[in-house]
Amino acid sequence: MGRKLLFLLAVGFGSGYSPLVPGTTGTLAAIPVHILLVWSFPAAFPLVALAFIPLAILAAEVGGRQLPGKDPRPVVVDEWAGYFVTVAFHPLSWQVVLLGFLAFRLFDIVKPFPARRLENLPGGTGIVLDDIMAGVYGNILLWLVLPYV
C-alpha cells in the first residue's frame, strides 16, 4: 500500500481534519465503513477488525511522521481501529452502532488503565494501541449492556 493511501487512511479520508472534534468525527466516519464491512463480510468482520490493527499502526506511523506532534489530531485511523474492536463480535444493529460509538468515545477520552500507558509507546504503535484498549473496554461494556436494551 502506498504512502499516499496510508496517509489518507491515517486521516480517515479527511474526517480527521474536522476543526472541532476530529476524534469524534473520525469515529463517526468509521460507522458507515463498519456497516459496509458487516454487510459484505458478516461472519468475518471480527477478523477484519483484528487484521485492521496492524494496518492502522502502519497508517498512524505514516501520518505521525508527516504531521506535527506525537499524536497529531488529524490522525484518526486509531479511532477507526478502536471503534471496530468495540463492535467486533456483536451483531449489526442500531443499538450496537450507537452504544458502540458512545462506549468507545467514553473510554477513548477517559483512557482507563492501561490505555494511558499504551499511549506512551513510540510512533504508530502508541497512537493506535491506547484506542485498541478503549475498544476492548467498549466491547466488554456492550456485552454487559446490550441484553438490557
Residue frames relative to the residue before (quaternion, step in Angstrom):
aa qw qx qy qz dx dy dz
M 1.0000 0.0000 0.0000 0.0000 0.00 0.00 0.00
G 0.4442 -0.7316 0.4575 0.2413 3.57 -0.80 0.99
R 0.6606 -0.5364 0.3657 0.3769 3.53 -1.26 0.52
K 0.6378 0.5300 -0.3388 0.4445 3.60 0.99 -0.75
L 0.6697 0.4813 -0.2978 0.4808 3.56 0.96 -0.83
L 0.6261 0.5226 -0.3310 0.4747 3.60 1.05 -0.72
F 0.6421 0.5070 -0.3266 0.4733 3.58 1.01 -0.77
L 0.6336 0.5234 -0.3273 0.4663 3.60 0.98 -0.83
L 0.6444 0.4957 -0.3130 0.4910 3.57 1.02 -0.77
A 0.6226 0.5638 -0.3362 0.4260 3.59 0.96 -0.86
V 0.7597 0.3419 -0.1885 0.5201 3.58 0.95 -0.85
G 0.5187 -0.6822 0.3978 0.3277 3.57 1.21 0.50
F 0.5899 -0.5978 0.3403 0.4229 3.54 1.10 0.85
G 0.7827 -0.3326 0.1330 0.5089 3.54 1.05 0.89
S 0.5463 0.6434 -0.4035 0.3533 3.61 1.13 -0.44
G 0.6190 0.5670 -0.3422 0.4222 3.60 1.15 -0.50
Y 0.6243 0.5451 -0.3423 0.4427 3.58 1.24 -0.19
S 0.3158 0.7400 -0.5254 0.2768 3.58 1.22 0.31
P 0.4428 -0.7360 0.4400 0.2620 3.62 -0.74 0.97
L 0.7337 0.4434 -0.2530 0.4485 3.62 1.05 -0.55
V 0.8207 -0.0591 0.1084 0.5579 3.58 0.46 -1.17
P 0.1288 -0.8472 0.5085 0.0837 3.60 0.37 1.16
G 0.6253 0.5433 -0.3542 0.4341 3.62 1.00 -0.67
T 0.6708 0.4768 -0.2852 0.4913 3.55 0.96 -0.87
T 0.6502 0.5054 -0.3101 0.4751 3.58 0.97 -0.86
G 0.6420 0.5221 -0.3158 0.4643 3.57 1.00 -0.81
T 0.6439 0.5043 -0.3189 0.4789 3.58 1.00 -0.78
L 0.6348 0.5236 -0.3262 0.4653 3.59 0.98 -0.82
A 0.6494 0.5194 -0.3118 0.4597 3.59 1.04 -0.79
A 0.6250 0.5451 -0.3399 0.4435 3.60 1.16 -0.49
I 0.5546 0.6511 -0.3895 0.3419 3.61 1.14 -0.55
P 0.6982 0.4329 -0.3197 0.4722 3.67 0.72 -0.82
V 0.5959 0.5426 -0.3662 0.4651 3.60 1.13 -0.57
H 0.6241 0.5344 -0.3228 0.4697 3.58 1.00 -0.86
I 0.6769 0.4914 -0.2954 0.4617 3.59 0.81 -0.99
L 0.6626 0.5046 -0.3051 0.4618 3.59 0.90 -0.90
L 0.6638 0.5007 -0.3076 0.4627 3.60 0.94 -0.84
V 0.6574 0.4903 -0.3221 0.4730 3.61 0.96 -0.79
W 0.6411 0.5057 -0.3319 0.4723 3.61 0.97 -0.75
S 0.7082 0.4655 -0.2601 0.4627 3.58 1.00 -0.83
F 0.8083 0.0915 0.0064 0.5815 3.58 0.98 -0.89
P 0.0934 -0.8680 0.4795 0.0888 3.62 0.68 1.03
A 0.7397 0.4016 -0.2468 0.4803 3.60 0.77 -0.91
A 0.7074 0.4852 -0.2571 0.4451 3.58 1.12 -0.61
F 0.4247 0.7365 -0.4702 0.2369 3.63 1.16 -0.22
P 0.6380 0.5157 -0.3707 0.4353 3.68 0.81 -0.71
L 0.6585 0.4866 -0.3132 0.4811 3.60 1.01 -0.74
V 0.6129 0.5307 -0.3423 0.4749 3.58 1.05 -0.73
A 0.6458 0.5265 -0.3165 0.4534 3.58 0.95 -0.90
L 0.6864 0.4684 -0.2847 0.4779 3.58 0.92 -0.86
A 0.6585 0.5023 -0.3063 0.4693 3.58 1.01 -0.78
F 0.5917 0.5874 -0.3561 0.4219 3.57 1.20 -0.50
I 0.5519 0.6519 -0.3911 0.3428 3.61 1.11 -0.61
P 0.7065 0.4254 -0.3092 0.4736 3.69 0.68 -0.86
L 0.6074 0.5356 -0.3516 0.4697 3.60 1.11 -0.62
A 0.6404 0.5180 -0.3154 0.4713 3.58 1.02 -0.81
I 0.6331 0.5222 -0.3327 0.4646 3.60 0.98 -0.80
L 0.6578 0.5042 -0.3030 0.4705 3.57 0.93 -0.89
A 0.6701 0.4873 -0.2975 0.4743 3.60 0.89 -0.91
A 0.6522 0.5046 -0.3175 0.4683 3.61 0.97 -0.81
E 0.6045 0.5453 -0.3481 0.4648 3.58 1.10 -0.68
V 0.6632 0.4905 -0.2976 0.4807 3.59 0.93 -0.93
G 0.6833 0.4828 -0.2870 0.4665 3.60 0.85 -0.94
G 0.6577 0.5289 -0.3008 0.4441 3.55 1.01 -0.84
R 0.6621 0.4928 -0.3042 0.4757 3.58 1.12 -0.58
Q 0.7222 0.4497 -0.2460 0.4643 3.58 1.10 -0.64
L 0.7346 0.3451 -0.2069 0.5462 3.58 1.22 -0.37
P 0.5428 -0.6466 0.4198 0.3333 3.61 -1.07 0.63
G 0.7166 0.4409 -0.3458 0.4153 3.53 -1.22 0.64
K 0.6172 -0.5650 0.4104 0.3625 3.54 -1.30 0.46
D 0.7729 0.0525 -0.0089 0.6323 3.61 1.02 -0.84
P 0.1886 -0.8405 0.4956 0.1114 3.59 0.35 1.24
R 0.5722 -0.6376 0.4050 0.3194 3.58 -0.92 0.94
P 0.6829 0.4908 -0.3311 0.4280 3.67 0.85 -0.71
V 0.5847 0.5546 -0.3896 0.4458 3.62 1.17 -0.33
V 0.0541 0.8270 -0.5503 0.1017 3.57 -0.38 1.29
V 0.3632 0.7281 -0.5059 0.2863 3.61 1.20 0.20
D 0.5860 0.5701 -0.3643 0.4459 3.59 1.17 -0.51
E 0.6225 0.5169 -0.3355 0.4825 3.59 1.09 -0.65
W 0.6159 0.5338 -0.3458 0.4649 3.57 1.02 -0.78
A 0.6860 0.4875 -0.2878 0.4570 3.58 0.80 -1.01
G 0.6710 0.5014 -0.2975 0.4581 3.58 0.92 -0.87
Y 0.6447 0.5014 -0.3172 0.4819 3.57 1.00 -0.80
F 0.6366 0.5263 -0.3319 0.4555 3.61 0.96 -0.84
V 0.6455 0.4978 -0.3199 0.4828 3.61 0.99 -0.78
T 0.6174 0.5606 -0.3440 0.4314 3.59 1.00 -0.79
V 0.7904 0.3424 -0.1691 0.4790 3.60 0.82 -0.97
A 0.4496 0.6839 -0.4606 0.3434 3.60 1.26 -0.12
F 0.8203 0.2330 -0.2125 0.4772 3.56 -1.15 0.77
H 0.6301 0.4587 -0.3506 0.5193 3.59 1.26 0.34
P 0.4997 -0.6499 0.4654 0.3336 3.62 -0.98 0.73
L 0.5429 -0.6197 0.4564 0.3360 3.55 -1.12 0.65
S 0.2497 0.7181 -0.6199 0.1939 3.54 -0.84 1.09
W 0.6257 -0.5254 0.3897 0.4250 3.57 -1.20 0.31
Q 0.6118 0.5537 -0.3589 0.4363 3.62 1.07 -0.62
V 0.6515 0.5033 -0.3133 0.4734 3.58 0.97 -0.86
V 0.6594 0.5079 -0.3146 0.4563 3.59 0.90 -0.90
L 0.7078 0.4607 -0.2719 0.4613 3.60 0.78 -1.00
L 0.7200 0.4291 -0.2619 0.4785 3.58 0.73 -1.01
G 0.6056 0.5505 -0.3490 0.4564 3.58 1.11 -0.65
F 0.6345 0.5204 -0.3149 0.4769 3.56 1.00 -0.88
L 0.7055 0.4684 -0.2734 0.4563 3.60 0.77 -1.05
A 0.6640 0.5034 -0.3118 0.4566 3.59 0.92 -0.87
F 0.6605 0.5043 -0.3186 0.4559 3.56 0.90 -0.89
R 0.6685 0.4954 -0.3170 0.4552 3.60 0.83 -0.93
L 0.6196 0.5461 -0.3403 0.4495 3.60 0.99 -0.80
F 0.7381 0.4140 -0.2424 0.4744 3.57 0.72 -1.05
D 0.6079 0.5386 -0.3596 0.4594 3.61 1.12 -0.52
I 0.6818 0.4694 -0.2850 0.4833 3.59 1.02 -0.73
V 0.7129 0.4561 -0.2560 0.4671 3.59 0.87 -0.98
K 0.0998 -0.8489 0.5049 0.1205 3.59 1.12 -0.80
P 0.0161 0.8168 -0.5756 0.0364 3.62 0.47 1.14
F 0.6904 -0.4780 0.3481 0.4168 3.55 -1.26 0.49
P 0.6574 -0.2378 -0.7146 -0.0246 1.63 -1.83 1.70
A 0.2496 0.8182 -0.4954 0.1507 3.62 1.22 0.32
R 0.6626 0.5095 -0.3256 0.4420 3.60 0.83 -0.90
R 0.6474 0.5092 -0.3204 0.4679 3.60 1.02 -0.72
L 0.6391 0.5320 -0.3248 0.4506 3.57 0.99 -0.83
E 0.5808 0.5980 -0.3521 0.4255 3.57 1.15 -0.69
N 0.6685 0.5236 -0.2910 0.4407 3.59 1.16 -0.60
L 0.4665 0.6529 -0.4644 0.3748 3.61 1.23 -0.05
P 0.5761 -0.6383 0.3821 0.3385 3.61 -1.07 0.60
G 0.8810 0.1730 -0.1003 0.4287 3.51 -1.37 0.48
G 0.8450 -0.1566 0.1428 0.4909 3.50 -1.17 -0.77
T 0.5806 0.5881 -0.3715 0.4232 3.58 1.13 -0.60
G 0.6998 0.4581 -0.2642 0.4802 3.59 0.88 -0.93
I 0.6147 0.5489 -0.3438 0.4501 3.56 1.09 -0.71
V 0.7702 0.3970 -0.1920 0.4608 3.59 0.88 -0.96
L 0.6983 0.5379 -0.3190 0.3483 3.62 0.70 -0.97
D 0.5994 0.5345 -0.3890 0.4513 3.62 1.06 -0.50
D 0.6536 0.4964 -0.3097 0.4801 3.59 1.09 -0.68
I 0.5915 0.5427 -0.3651 0.4715 3.59 1.11 -0.59
M 0.6460 0.5046 -0.3196 0.4753 3.59 0.98 -0.82
A 0.6247 0.5157 -0.3323 0.4831 3.59 1.02 -0.76
G 0.6414 0.5246 -0.3118 0.4649 3.57 1.07 -0.76
V 0.6206 0.5262 -0.3407 0.4711 3.59 1.04 -0.74
Y 0.6568 0.4929 -0.3059 0.4818 3.59 0.91 -0.90
G 0.6498 0.5181 -0.3124 0.4601 3.59 0.97 -0.85
N 0.6408 0.5272 -0.3198 0.4573 3.59 0.98 -0.85
I 0.6507 0.5047 -0.3098 0.4753 3.58 0.94 -0.88
L 0.6438 0.5206 -0.3247 0.4573 3.58 0.94 -0.85
L 0.6263 0.5286 -0.3407 0.4607 3.59 1.01 -0.75
W 0.6360 0.5194 -0.3365 0.4610 3.62 0.94 -0.79
L 0.6907 0.4821 -0.2778 0.4619 3.58 1.04 -0.75
V 0.7610 0.4186 -0.1978 0.4545 3.59 0.99 -0.85
L 0.6276 0.6075 -0.3458 0.3428 3.60 0.89 -0.90
P 0.6230 0.5385 -0.3852 0.4167 3.68 0.90 -0.57
Y 0.7204 0.4489 -0.2397 0.4712 3.59 1.19 -0.46
V 0.6845 0.4446 -0.3093 0.4881 3.62 1.22 0.08
